[in-house]
């Protein structure tokens, strides 16, 4: 699983906390640090909203109704 995040995003923090608490391993891609990977989000979602959660082939934008 990959979670695209950015600094200061409460929904990103909530997603990371949730998956950590559930024992689900994920790779975090913080676009505030790795701006070269912003294009990946654009290709996946046609937007720049985060968090973007990619689990196998399923792409989810936002967490708990927020983005």
Buried (B, 14 or more C-beta within 10 A) or exposed (E): EBBBBBEEBEBBBBBBEEBEEEEEEBEBBBBEEEEEEBEBBEEBBEEEBBBBBBEEEEBBBBBEEEB
